[in-house]
Amino acid sequence: SYQINSNRYSFGRQHYNPKARYTLLHPPHQQAIPPGAEFNDDAVIFSNFNQLFKIGPETFSAWMQILRATPNSVMSMLNITGAPAGSTRMFQSAEAAGVSKDRLLFSPFCTSKSDFLTLSGGAELFLDNTFYNAGTTGSDALYVGLPVLTSPGRRTLARMGASLAAALDFTTMIARSTDDYIELGIRVGRNRKQLARLRSQLNRQLKRGSLFDADRWVHSFEVMLYSIWDAALADSLSTGAGDFQKARRVVVAEG
C-alpha cells in the first residue's frame, strides 16, 4: 500500500461493538427512531465517516440506490465540525431521491482516534466515496474489521481504497464499476450472513496482510531504494561515471 500504518496502537483492536452500534443508530442530536420508520434497531448500518466534501453526486446517488433496495438499513455519517449545513443538504438530497431523511444518521465528530475506532466498530459496511476515496479513514475502518466497499477510478485519489484492500489481500469488495458497486452493496446489505462472513474474512486477513505491518513495509521500501540505487550504479558504470561505486559502499556501511 502507499500508506505506512502503525501496528503498535496504544489501544487494542476492537472489532464488532454492540454499544457503538446502538450509538450509531441513536445519535444524541437526532430524534429516536420515529414511528412508522422504514428501519428498526435491527437495521443494517452502512457507513461513511469521511469529510463531506469528498462525497460527490455519483457517490450519493449510488448510496440512495442501495438504501432504496435495502429498506431496513441506514447510512451513518459524522457531523463534521465546520460544515453545519452539510447534514441539512444531505437530508434534502435524500428526500429528493426518494429516501427518508430519517435514514441518514449523523453522529458527533470524534475528537480522538480511540473514540473514532470504537464508533467504527458498530457499523457493518463502509461505503467508500468513488470520486475521492477514504485514505486514513479507510485504513481505520479496516483496522477494526469493518469491510470497505470501494470502486477504483483513474485518479490516484480514487484508487486509495483498492490499494488498502489489496495490501490485505481482501479484494472481495473492490467493485469493477459504479453499477457493480451498487449491486454489491445491495446484495451484501440484504444478507446478514454474508456480512458476517466478510467481517470474519477481513479479520483473518488483518493478521496476514501487510497493511498494518510497518516493519515489513519499511523493509520492502529499503529493498526498493537499494534496487533503484543498484540500477543507477549499473548505468553509471556503463557510461564511465565511477563515483557511484564509492557512494554505494558508504550507504551500505552506514545502513
C-alpha angles and dihedrals in degrees: 000000000000089000128084104215125187120240090190105074112162090230126061124255111262115196122186109007119193093192091053089048090058090048092053092049093047109039109189096236096046125074121258118269101300123233111271093020117159091236139047139193089290092060122136108250114221112185147190119179099182131120108280094238088070092063109092129187093262092053094046091048090052091051092051091051090051092048093048090053094047105049098181094058139094137200114233121201139158125262094234117216110243095028104079093155093050097089092045091055090047090053091051093047092049093052090048088053093052097258121121113247088226088075092064107082121190118198121197116272112267115237097194135050092232093054091047094051091047091051092047089057090070096062125085106206130015112216106209124214113255098208099042113015127216109266115174089005089055094051090048090053091050091046091063092045097259109147115231122215108206138168115203120221133189099272122081091240089055094053101053095096093054090048092054093047092047091053087060093041085238100133099144092102099045103113121211095216143354090271090051089048090055093045093050092047092052095044094050093040090058095049119062091181090058090049089054091048091051092052091048091049092048092050090055092050092050087068095045107034128085099233095097098028101101093174092056091046092052092048092050091048091052091050090051092051092050090049091053091047093049090050090051090047093051090051092048092052091053090053096042100251101139103176092085092071092058091046091050091055090051093051093048092047093050092044 
